Amino acid sequence: MLNHTRRYKKYPTNMAIKQELLDIQNKTSSTEDGTTETLFELSYWKFDQEFCRKALARMFIVDELPFIHVEQKVFVTFIKH
């Protein structure tokens, strides 16, 4: 049984460690007659800790938010989950 579970790809311990989710992205394109079309494209989405950290820092810098926002209870709860 142990040999079988090692070879069986769908066994939970053999699955990829990083979780991937499907993401639907909207893309608009213009046609020759001047109308626009909305296209939906499926892609994989992965959580990227470094990107989120930089986006959070950018939010504080661009919007000129005071750093006290990160000390509020709701924000701390959001970050912990």
PyMOL CGO cylinders between C-alpha atoms (Angstrom):
from pymol import cmd
from pymol.cgo import CYLINDER

trace = [
    CYLINDER, 0.00, 0.00, 0.00, 2.84, 2.41, 0.81, 0.3, 1, 1, 1, 1, 1, 1,
    CYLINDER, 2.84, 2.41, 0.81, 4.37, 1.92, -2.66, 0.3, 1, 1, 1, 1, 1, 1,
    CYLINDER, 4.37, 1.92, -2.66, 0.98, 2.55, -4.24, 0.3, 1, 1, 1, 1, 1, 1,
    CYLINDER, 0.98, 2.55, -4.24, 0.46, 5.86, -2.39, 0.3, 1, 1, 1, 1, 1, 1,
    CYLINDER, 0.46, 5.86, -2.39, 3.94, 7.06, -3.39, 0.3, 1, 1, 1, 1, 1, 1,
    CYLINDER, 3.94, 7.06, -3.39, 3.20, 6.48, -7.07, 0.3, 1, 1, 1, 1, 1, 1,
    CYLINDER, 3.20, 6.48, -7.07, -0.41, 7.67, -7.03, 0.3, 1, 1, 1, 1, 1, 1,
    CYLINDER, -0.41, 7.67, -7.03, -0.27, 11.36, -8.03, 0.3, 1, 1, 1, 1, 1, 1,
    CYLINDER, -0.27, 11.36, -8.03, -3.62, 12.42, -6.55, 0.3, 1, 1, 1, 1, 1, 1,
    CYLINDER, -3.62, 12.42, -6.55, -2.74, 11.26, -3.06, 0.3, 1, 1, 1, 1, 1, 1,
    CYLINDER, -2.74, 11.26, -3.06, -2.88, 14.41, -0.85, 0.3, 1, 1, 1, 1, 1, 1,
    CYLINDER, -2.88, 14.41, -0.85, 0.72, 14.11, 0.42, 0.3, 1, 1, 1, 1, 1, 1,
    CYLINDER, 0.72, 14.11, 0.42, 2.03, 13.94, -3.17, 0.3, 1, 1, 1, 1, 1, 1,
    CYLINDER, 2.03, 13.94, -3.17, 0.26, 17.12, -4.32, 0.3, 1, 1, 1, 1, 1, 1,
    CYLINDER, 0.26, 17.12, -4.32, 2.06, 20.40, -4.85, 0.3, 1, 1, 1, 1, 1, 1,
    CYLINDER, 2.06, 20.40, -4.85, 2.73, 22.37, -1.69, 0.3, 1, 1, 1, 1, 1, 1,
    CYLINDER, 2.73, 22.37, -1.69, 1.93, 25.78, -3.19, 0.3, 1, 1, 1, 1, 1, 1,
    CYLINDER, 1.93, 25.78, -3.19, -1.75, 26.37, -3.75, 0.3, 1, 1, 1, 1, 1, 1,
    CYLINDER, -1.75, 26.37, -3.75, -2.92, 27.63, -7.12, 0.3, 1, 1, 1, 1, 1, 1,
    CYLINDER, -2.92, 27.63, -7.12, -6.32, 29.14, -7.78, 0.3, 1, 1, 1, 1, 1, 1,
    CYLINDER, -6.32, 29.14, -7.78, -8.06, 29.96, -11.01, 0.3, 1, 1, 1, 1, 1, 1,
    CYLINDER, -8.06, 29.96, -11.01, -8.47, 33.63, -11.76, 0.3, 1, 1, 1, 1, 1, 1,
    CYLINDER, -8.47, 33.63, -11.76, -10.70, 35.24, -14.38, 0.3, 1, 1, 1, 1, 1, 1,
    CYLINDER, -10.70, 35.24, -14.38, -9.28, 38.38, -15.95, 0.3, 1, 1, 1, 1, 1, 1,
    CYLINDER, -9.28, 38.38, -15.95, -11.29, 40.81, -18.05, 0.3, 1, 1, 1, 1, 1, 1,
    CYLINDER, -11.29, 40.81, -18.05, -9.63, 42.11, -21.17, 0.3, 1, 1, 1, 1, 1, 1,
    CYLINDER, -9.63, 42.11, -21.17, -11.22, 44.66, -23.44, 0.3, 1, 1, 1, 1, 1, 1,
    CYLINDER, -11.22, 44.66, -23.44, -10.28, 45.00, -27.05, 0.3, 1, 1, 1, 1, 1, 1,
    CYLINDER, -10.28, 45.00, -27.05, -11.40, 47.37, -29.78, 0.3, 1, 1, 1, 1, 1, 1,
    CYLINDER, -11.40, 47.37, -29.78, -12.64, 46.07, -33.11, 0.3, 1, 1, 1, 1, 1, 1,
    CYLINDER, -12.64, 46.07, -33.11, -12.20, 47.72, -36.49, 0.3, 1, 1, 1, 1, 1, 1,
    CYLINDER, -12.20, 47.72, -36.49, -15.72, 49.17, -36.46, 0.3, 1, 1, 1, 1, 1, 1,
    CYLINDER, -15.72, 49.17, -36.46, -15.08, 51.02, -33.16, 0.3, 1, 1, 1, 1, 1, 1,
    CYLINDER, -15.08, 51.02, -33.16, -16.94, 48.71, -30.78, 0.3, 1, 1, 1, 1, 1, 1,
    CYLINDER, -16.94, 48.71, -30.78, -15.29, 47.17, -27.77, 0.3, 1, 1, 1, 1, 1, 1,
    CYLINDER, -15.29, 47.17, -27.77, -15.38, 43.55, -26.75, 0.3, 1, 1, 1, 1, 1, 1,
    CYLINDER, -15.38, 43.55, -26.75, -14.85, 42.16, -23.30, 0.3, 1, 1, 1, 1, 1, 1,
    CYLINDER, -14.85, 42.16, -23.30, -12.90, 38.92, -23.26, 0.3, 1, 1, 1, 1, 1, 1,
    CYLINDER, -12.90, 38.92, -23.26, -12.53, 36.68, -20.24, 0.3, 1, 1, 1, 1, 1, 1,
    CYLINDER, -12.53, 36.68, -20.24, -9.28, 34.83, -19.78, 0.3, 1, 1, 1, 1, 1, 1,
    CYLINDER, -9.28, 34.83, -19.78, -8.57, 32.09, -17.26, 0.3, 1, 1, 1, 1, 1, 1,
    CYLINDER, -8.57, 32.09, -17.26, -5.19, 32.08, -15.61, 0.3, 1, 1, 1, 1, 1, 1,
    CYLINDER, -5.19, 32.08, -15.61, -3.57, 30.71, -12.48, 0.3, 1, 1, 1, 1, 1, 1,
    CYLINDER, -3.57, 30.71, -12.48, -3.28, 32.92, -9.43, 0.3, 1, 1, 1, 1, 1, 1,
    CYLINDER, -3.28, 32.92, -9.43, -0.69, 32.34, -6.74, 0.3, 1, 1, 1, 1, 1, 1,
    CYLINDER, -0.69, 32.34, -6.74, -0.31, 34.19, -3.48, 0.3, 1, 1, 1, 1, 1, 1,
    CYLINDER, -0.31, 34.19, -3.48, 2.92, 36.19, -3.45, 0.3, 1, 1, 1, 1, 1, 1,
    CYLINDER, 2.92, 36.19, -3.45, 3.96, 37.48, -0.03, 0.3, 1, 1, 1, 1, 1, 1,
    CYLINDER, 3.96, 37.48, -0.03, 6.62, 39.84, -1.41, 0.3, 1, 1, 1, 1, 1, 1,
    CYLINDER, 6.62, 39.84, -1.41, 4.18, 41.43, -3.87, 0.3, 1, 1, 1, 1, 1, 1,
    CYLINDER, 4.18, 41.43, -3.87, 1.58, 41.97, -1.11, 0.3, 1, 1, 1, 1, 1, 1,
    CYLINDER, 1.58, 41.97, -1.11, 4.17, 43.54, 1.17, 0.3, 1, 1, 1, 1, 1, 1,
    CYLINDER, 4.17, 43.54, 1.17, 5.26, 45.98, -1.54, 0.3, 1, 1, 1, 1, 1, 1,
    CYLINDER, 5.26, 45.98, -1.54, 1.65, 46.76, -2.50, 0.3, 1, 1, 1, 1, 1, 1,
    CYLINDER, 1.65, 46.76, -2.50, 0.82, 47.55, 1.13, 0.3, 1, 1, 1, 1, 1, 1,
    CYLINDER, 0.82, 47.55, 1.13, 3.83, 49.86, 1.40, 0.3, 1, 1, 1, 1, 1, 1,
    CYLINDER, 3.83, 49.86, 1.40, 2.89, 51.54, -1.89, 0.3, 1, 1, 1, 1, 1, 1,
    CYLINDER, 2.89, 51.54, -1.89, -0.68, 52.06, -0.62, 0.3, 1, 1, 1, 1, 1, 1,
    CYLINDER, -0.68, 52.06, -0.62, 0.62, 53.93, 2.43, 0.3, 1, 1, 1, 1, 1, 1,
    CYLINDER, 0.62, 53.93, 2.43, 3.02, 56.03, 0.37, 0.3, 1, 1, 1, 1, 1, 1,
    CYLINDER, 3.02, 56.03, 0.37, 0.72, 56.92, -2.56, 0.3, 1, 1, 1, 1, 1, 1,
    CYLINDER, 0.72, 56.92, -2.56, -2.39, 57.57, -0.45, 0.3, 1, 1, 1, 1, 1, 1,
    CYLINDER, -2.39, 57.57, -0.45, -0.34, 59.30, 2.27, 0.3, 1, 1, 1, 1, 1, 1,
    CYLINDER, -0.34, 59.30, 2.27, -1.97, 57.20, 4.99, 0.3, 1, 1, 1, 1, 1, 1,
    CYLINDER, -1.97, 57.20, 4.99, -0.76, 57.45, 8.57, 0.3, 1, 1, 1, 1, 1, 1,
    CYLINDER, -0.76, 57.45, 8.57, 0.95, 54.31, 9.87, 0.3, 1, 1, 1, 1, 1, 1,
    CYLINDER, 0.95, 54.31, 9.87, -1.59, 54.07, 12.70, 0.3, 1, 1, 1, 1, 1, 1,
    CYLINDER, -1.59, 54.07, 12.70, -3.79, 52.12, 10.25, 0.3, 1, 1, 1, 1, 1, 1,
    CYLINDER, -3.79, 52.12, 10.25, -1.67, 49.01, 10.79, 0.3, 1, 1, 1, 1, 1, 1,
    CYLINDER, -1.67, 49.01, 10.79, -2.22, 49.18, 14.54, 0.3, 1, 1, 1, 1, 1, 1,
    CYLINDER, -2.22, 49.18, 14.54, -6.01, 49.09, 14.35, 0.3, 1, 1, 1, 1, 1, 1,
    CYLINDER, -6.01, 49.09, 14.35, -7.77, 45.90, 15.47, 0.3, 1, 1, 1, 1, 1, 1,
    CYLINDER, -7.77, 45.90, 15.47, -9.51, 45.24, 12.16, 0.3, 1, 1, 1, 1, 1, 1,
    CYLINDER, -9.51, 45.24, 12.16, -6.29, 45.51, 10.17, 0.3, 1, 1, 1, 1, 1, 1,
    CYLINDER, -6.29, 45.51, 10.17, -4.40, 43.25, 12.58, 0.3, 1, 1, 1, 1, 1, 1,
    CYLINDER, -4.40, 43.25, 12.58, -7.18, 40.65, 12.33, 0.3, 1, 1, 1, 1, 1, 1,
    CYLINDER, -7.18, 40.65, 12.33, -7.09, 40.87, 8.55, 0.3, 1, 1, 1, 1, 1, 1,
    CYLINDER, -7.09, 40.87, 8.55, -3.33, 40.29, 8.43, 0.3, 1, 1, 1, 1, 1, 1,
    CYLINDER, -3.33, 40.29, 8.43, -3.44, 37.34, 10.82, 0.3, 1, 1, 1, 1, 1, 1,
    CYLINDER, -3.44, 37.34, 10.82, -5.92, 35.44, 8.64, 0.3, 1, 1, 1, 1, 1, 1,
]
cmd.load_cgo(trace, "trace")
